[in-house]
Amino acid sequence: MTHKERMLSVLYEKEIPDKVPHGDVTVDPKIAEGIFGDRIPEEKGNFLVYWMTESFSDRFFERHSKLREFLGFDFAHVFPREPLTRMGETDEGYPIIKDVWGGKVIAAPHSTEELEPPVADITRAEEYQFPSVDDFSFDNLERWVNETDLFTVCQLDTGFFKIYLLVGFNEYMSYIYDYPDKLKLLMDRLADLQIDIAKEAVKRGADCIWLANDFAFNQGPFISPEILWEFDFQYEKRIVDEVHKLGVPVVLHTCGNQTLTLDMIADLGVDALHAMQPSAGNDIREIKKRYGKKFSLIGNVDISRLMPFGTPWEVDQTVKAMIQDVGRGGGFVLTTCNGIMEDVPVTNAITMHLACEKYGRYPL
């Protein structure tokens, strides 16, 4: 099977693939440095900001496509690029940037800090100008599509996660009760925009749309499931339905504990769920048992203890057990629950993906 055939066989569950597909959302530059023996200028500073906003240089793209080839990835994960405007810098020398949504943030090497939300006055929500599709660039997406044979995933930040970034997290919580109609107006317009972005991404060759929506923490959703459906999921379902009309699958990424929202996720009609953090109490084996016929599973390799602090043997045996327990019957893509971070030893990153190649051949 090709990478694309393998991924589609899992996402659509039409057949059992030849082996368990694997990959990851991001791979920190320190992994590339450990594998290739050097670091290039593009990998310095805030790597995620570069990945999301800058046009990849030839040497950067070649390096990270080779990195995915070396690790045996089946998919590439990319964003519709959001060009930034530099507004100045902090006393420490960190850039202050304005994004296409109108927000101002400080881009430190390993994090970002919001200075000003795009929607500062919720009572004037109808005046907020969402970006248009033309404000985004798809050049990085097209490089993965045209210059590799990987299954190319395009991520859209959406739902609760994106709206609270527009208005502020604490403010969102009060607006649910004080200005519910204003929040729903923003959500409705966001859904319209993201449907348009998804259409453009698929037109440019994206094989899948990945909706990222962190609406939960380690104990459960930030708001009740009923409110979550009213203010988020009903709009998410519209996006999912429209993307399916384009003929590509939809993946939902969300961090935190999903126990109370799994039925709702099934009702969304997504083709797969990503993350299922084990450190947040998600039992992927139980989820497979209960929901394996409703959506496929992606992720679950722990980045809190196993990947940064475990031995290669522990990583190897964890992957082996997960493939045997969750990979049987198909419907599973092995990844970490949120990317290979800088605190992960290179040996563990290699071991994880080597173990998938070693143990993931069907029949298991």
C-alpha positions as CSV (number, residue, x, y, z in Angstrom):
1,M,0.0,0.0,0.0
2,T,1.0,3.6,-0.5
3,H,1.0,6.1,2.4
4,K,-2.3,7.5,1.2
5,E,-3.9,4.1,0.7
6,R,-2.8,3.0,4.1
7,M,-4.2,6.1,5.9
8,L,-7.5,6.1,3.9
9,S,-8.0,2.4,4.7
10,V,-7.8,3.3,8.4
11,L,-9.9,6.5,8.3
12,Y,-12.6,5.0,6.2
13,E,-12.2,1.5,7.7
14,K,-12.9,-0.1,4.3
15,E,-10.2,-2.7,4.8
16,I,-7.3,-3.6,7.1
17,P,-4.1,-2.0,5.9
18,D,-0.8,-3.9,5.3
19,K,0.6,-2.3,8.5
20,V,-0.3,0.1,11.2
21,P,0.2,3.7,9.8
22,H,2.2,6.1,12.0
23,G,3.4,9.7,12.1
24,D,3.1,12.8,14.3
25,V,1.7,16.3,14.3
26,T,5.1,18.0,14.9
27,V,8.6,16.9,15.5
28,D,10.8,19.3,17.4
29,P,14.0,20.5,15.7
30,K,16.1,18.9,18.4
31,I,15.1,15.5,17.0
32,A,16.2,16.7,13.5
33,E,19.5,17.9,15.1
34,G,20.1,14.6,16.7
35,I,19.5,12.7,13.5
36,F,21.2,15.0,11.0
37,G,23.9,16.3,13.3
38,D,23.3,20.0,12.9
39,R,20.6,22.7,13.2
40,I,19.7,25.2,10.6
41,P,18.7,28.9,11.2
42,E,15.0,28.3,10.5
43,E,14.8,25.9,13.5
44,K,15.9,28.5,16.0
45,G,13.3,30.7,17.8
46,N,9.7,29.6,18.1
47,F,9.5,26.6,15.8
48,L,5.7,26.2,15.9
49,V,5.3,29.9,14.9
50,Y,7.6,29.3,12.0
51,W,5.8,26.1,11.0
52,M,2.4,27.8,11.0
53,T,3.3,31.2,9.5
54,E,6.5,31.2,7.4
55,S,7.0,30.0,3.9
56,F,9.3,27.0,4.2
57,S,12.8,27.5,2.8
58,D,14.1,24.8,0.4
59,R,16.6,23.5,3.0
60,F,13.9,23.4,5.7
61,F,11.4,21.5,3.6
62,E,14.0,19.1,2.4
63,R,15.3,18.5,5.9
64,H,11.8,17.8,7.4
65,S,10.6,15.7,4.6
66,K,13.8,13.6,5.0
67,L,13.1,13.5,8.8
68,R,9.6,12.0,8.1
69,E,11.1,9.6,5.6
70,F,13.7,8.4,8.2
71,L,11.1,7.9,10.9
72,G,8.7,6.1,8.4
73,F,5.8,8.6,8.7
74,D,2.7,8.0,6.6
75,F,1.4,11.5,6.9
76,A,2.5,15.1,6.9
77,H,0.6,17.6,9.1
78,V,0.5,21.3,7.9
79,F,-1.4,24.5,8.4
80,P,-2.9,27.0,6.0
81,R,-0.2,29.6,6.6
82,E,-1.1,32.7,8.5
83,P,1.4,35.5,7.5
84,L,2.4,37.7,10.5
85,T,3.0,41.5,10.8
86,R,5.9,42.4,13.1
87,M,4.8,45.2,15.5
88,G,7.9,45.6,17.6
89,E,9.7,43.6,20.3
90,T,9.9,43.1,24.0
91,D,12.7,44.3,26.3
92,E,14.0,40.7,26.1
93,G,14.1,40.9,22.3
94,Y,11.1,38.7,21.6
95,P,9.0,39.8,18.6
96,I,5.6,41.2,19.1
97,I,3.5,40.1,16.2
98,K,0.0,40.6,14.8
99,D,-1.8,37.8,13.1
100,V,-4.5,37.6,10.4
101,W,-7.2,37.4,13.2
102,G,-6.1,40.8,14.6
103,G,-4.6,39.5,17.8
104,K,-1.2,40.7,19.2
105,V,1.1,38.2,20.7
106,I,4.7,37.9,22.0
107,A,6.5,35.0,20.3
108,A,9.0,33.7,22.9
109,P,11.2,30.7,21.8
110,H,8.9,28.1,23.4
111,S,5.6,29.8,23.9
112,T,3.4,32.7,22.9
113,E,1.7,35.3,25.1
114,E,-1.4,37.1,24.1
115,L,-1.3,40.9,24.5
116,E,-4.6,41.9,23.0
117,P,-7.5,39.7,21.9
118,P,-9.0,40.3,18.4
119,V,-12.5,40.8,19.9
120,A,-11.9,43.2,22.8
121,D,-15.6,44.2,23.1
122,I,-18.1,41.4,22.8
123,T,-21.0,43.8,22.5
124,R,-19.6,44.8,19.1
125,A,-19.1,41.2,17.9
126,E,-21.0,41.8,14.7
127,E,-18.4,44.4,13.7
128,Y,-15.5,42.1,14.0
129,Q,-14.0,41.3,10.6
130,F,-13.0,37.7,10.2
131,P,-10.1,37.1,7.8
132,S,-10.9,35.9,4.4
133,V,-9.5,32.8,2.6
134,D,-7.3,35.2,0.7
135,D,-5.5,36.1,3.9
136,F,-4.1,32.6,4.2
137,S,-1.4,31.0,2.1
138,F,-1.3,27.4,1.0
139,D,2.2,27.2,-0.4
140,N,3.5,24.9,2.4
141,L,0.5,22.6,2.0
142,E,1.2,22.4,-1.8
143,R,4.8,21.5,-1.2
144,W,3.9,18.5,0.9
145,V,1.2,17.5,-1.7
146,N,3.4,18.0,-4.8
147,E,6.9,17.0,-3.6
148,T,6.2,14.0,-1.3
149,D,4.0,10.9,-1.5
150,L,2.8,11.4,2.1
151,F,-0.9,11.6,3.1
152,T,-1.3,15.4,3.7
153,V,-3.4,16.7,6.6
154,C,-4.4,20.3,6.9
155,Q,-5.2,21.6,10.4
156,L,-7.8,24.2,11.2
157,D,-8.0,25.6,14.8
158,T,-11.7,25.6,15.5
159,G,-14.7,25.7,17.9
160,F,-14.4,26.5,21.5
161,F,-10.6,26.6,21.2
162,K,-10.5,29.2,18.5
163,I,-13.3,31.4,19.8
164,Y,-11.8,31.7,23.3
165,L,-8.5,32.8,21.6
166,L,-10.5,35.5,19.9
167,V,-12.3,36.8,23.1
168,G,-10.2,35.5,26.0
169,F,-10.6,32.4,28.0
170,N,-12.1,33.9,31.2
171,E,-14.2,36.2,29.2
172,Y,-15.7,33.3,27.2
173,M,-16.9,31.7,30.4
174,S,-18.9,34.7,31.4
175,Y,-20.1,35.5,27.9
176,I,-21.9,32.1,27.8
177,Y,-24.3,33.5,30.2
178,D,-24.1,37.3,29.6
179,Y,-23.8,37.4,25.8
180,P,-24.8,33.9,24.4
181,D,-26.1,35.3,21.1
182,K,-22.8,37.2,20.5
183,L,-20.8,34.0,21.0
184,K,-23.0,32.1,18.7
185,L,-22.7,34.8,16.0
186,L,-18.9,34.5,16.2
187,M,-19.1,30.7,16.0
188,D,-21.5,30.7,13.1
189,R,-19.2,33.1,11.1
190,L,-16.1,31.1,12.1
191,A,-17.8,27.9,10.7
192,D,-18.5,29.7,7.4
193,L,-14.9,30.8,7.1
194,Q,-13.5,27.4,8.0
195,I,-15.7,25.6,5.4
196,D,-14.3,28.0,2.8
197,I,-10.7,27.4,4.0
198,A,-11.3,23.6,3.9
199,K,-12.6,23.9,0.4
200,E,-9.5,25.8,-0.7
201,A,-7.2,23.3,1.1
202,V,-8.8,20.4,-0.6
203,K,-8.6,22.2,-3.9
204,R,-4.9,22.6,-3.3
205,G,-4.5,18.8,-2.7
206,A,-5.1,18.2,1.0
207,D,-6.1,14.6,1.7
208,C,-7.7,15.3,5.0
209,I,-9.0,18.2,7.2
210,W,-7.9,18.1,10.8
211,L,-10.0,20.1,13.2
212,A,-8.1,21.1,16.4
213,N,-10.3,22.0,19.3
214,D,-9.0,21.8,22.9
215,F,-12.2,22.0,24.8
216,A,-11.2,19.8,27.8
217,F,-8.6,19.6,30.6
218,N,-7.4,16.5,32.5
219,Q,-10.7,16.1,34.4
220,G,-13.1,16.7,31.6
221,P,-14.6,19.5,29.4
222,F,-14.2,23.1,30.5
223,I,-18.0,23.5,30.0
224,S,-20.8,21.0,30.3
225,P,-21.4,18.7,27.3
226,E,-24.9,20.2,26.8
227,I,-23.4,23.8,26.6
228,L,-20.5,22.5,24.5
229,W,-23.0,21.2,21.9
230,E,-25.0,24.4,22.0
231,F,-22.0,26.8,21.6
232,D,-19.6,24.6,19.7
233,F,-20.5,21.1,18.4
234,Q,-23.6,22.0,16.4
235,Y,-21.4,24.3,14.3
236,E,-18.6,21.8,14.2
237,K,-21.0,19.2,12.7
238,R,-21.8,21.7,9.9
239,I,-18.1,21.9,9.1
240,V,-17.7,18.1,9.2
241,D,-20.7,17.6,6.9
242,E,-19.5,20.1,4.4
243,V,-16.0,18.7,4.3
244,H,-17.4,15.2,3.7
245,K,-19.1,16.6,0.6
246,L,-15.6,17.4,-0.7
247,G,-14.7,13.7,-0.5
248,V,-12.1,13.8,2.2
249,P,-12.1,12.5,5.8
250,V,-12.2,14.7,8.9
251,V,-10.1,14.2,12.1
252,L,-10.9,15.9,15.4
253,H,-8.0,16.6,17.7
254,T,-8.7,17.5,21.3
255,C,-6.6,17.4,24.4
256,G,-7.9,16.5,27.9
257,N,-10.3,13.9,29.2
258,Q,-12.9,12.9,26.6
259,T,-15.0,10.5,28.7
260,L,-18.1,12.8,28.9
261,T,-17.9,13.9,25.2
262,L,-17.3,10.6,23.3
263,D,-21.0,10.2,22.4
264,M,-21.1,13.7,21.1
265,I,-17.9,13.2,19.1
266,A,-19.5,10.1,17.5
267,D,-22.5,12.3,16.7
268,L,-20.3,14.8,14.9
269,G,-19.6,12.2,12.3
270,V,-15.8,12.6,12.3
271,D,-13.7,9.8,10.8
272,A,-11.1,9.8,13.6
273,L,-10.3,11.1,17.0
274,H,-6.8,12.2,17.8
275,A,-4.9,12.6,21.1
276,M,-6.6,10.6,23.9
277,Q,-4.0,11.6,26.4
278,P,-3.3,8.7,28.7
279,S,-2.2,11.2,31.4
280,A,-5.7,12.8,31.2
281,G,-7.5,9.5,32.0
282,N,-8.3,8.4,28.5
283,D,-8.4,4.6,28.2
284,I,-7.8,4.0,24.5
285,R,-8.5,0.3,24.8
286,E,-12.0,1.0,26.3
287,I,-12.6,3.7,23.7
288,K,-11.7,1.2,20.9
289,K,-14.1,-1.3,22.4
290,R,-17.0,1.1,22.7
291,Y,-16.5,3.4,19.7
292,G,-14.2,1.5,17.3
293,K,-17.0,1.1,14.8
294,K,-17.9,4.8,14.9
295,F,-14.6,6.5,14.4
296,S,-10.9,5.5,14.1
297,L,-8.3,6.3,16.7
298,I,-5.1,8.3,16.3
299,G,-2.5,8.9,19.0
300,N,-2.3,7.9,22.7
301,V,1.5,7.5,23.1
302,D,2.2,9.4,26.3
303,I,4.4,12.6,26.2
304,S,4.2,13.4,29.9
305,R,6.3,10.5,31.2
306,L,6.9,7.7,28.7
307,M,8.5,9.6,25.8
308,P,10.6,12.1,27.7
309,F,11.6,9.9,30.7
310,G,11.0,6.3,29.7
311,T,13.8,3.9,28.4
312,P,13.8,2.7,24.8
313,W,12.7,-0.7,26.1
314,E,9.7,0.9,27.8
315,V,8.8,2.8,24.6
316,D,9.2,-0.4,22.5
317,Q,7.0,-2.5,24.8
318,T,4.3,0.2,25.2
319,V,4.0,0.5,21.4
320,K,4.0,-3.3,21.0
321,A,1.1,-3.7,23.5
322,M,-0.9,-0.8,22.1
323,I,-0.6,-2.2,18.5
324,Q,-1.7,-5.7,19.8
325,D,-4.6,-4.3,21.8
326,V,-5.8,-1.4,19.7
327,G,-4.5,-2.1,16.2
328,R,-6.3,-5.4,15.7
329,G,-9.0,-5.0,13.1
330,G,-7.6,-1.8,11.7
331,G,-8.9,1.7,12.6
332,F,-5.7,2.8,14.4
333,V,-2.9,5.3,13.5
334,L,0.0,5.4,16.0
335,T,1.2,8.8,17.1
336,T,2.0,10.6,20.3
337,C,-0.9,12.4,21.9
338,N,0.4,15.8,20.9
339,G,3.7,15.8,19.0
340,I,7.3,14.8,19.6
341,M,8.5,17.6,21.9
342,E,12.0,18.9,22.6
343,D,12.3,17.0,25.9
344,V,12.0,13.7,24.1
345,P,15.4,11.9,23.6
346,V,16.2,11.2,20.0
347,T,16.5,7.5,20.8
348,N,13.0,7.4,22.1
349,A,11.6,9.1,19.0
350,I,13.3,6.6,16.8
351,T,12.4,3.7,19.0
352,M,8.7,4.6,18.9
353,H,8.4,4.6,15.1
354,L,10.8,1.7,14.7
355,A,8.6,-0.3,17.0
356,C,5.6,0.5,15.0
357,E,7.3,-0.8,11.9
358,K,8.5,-3.9,13.8
359,Y,5.2,-4.9,15.4
360,G,2.6,-3.3,13.2
361,R,2.5,-5.7,10.2
362,Y,-0.8,-7.3,9.6
363,P,-2.0,-9.9,10.5
364,L,-1.0,-9.0,14.1
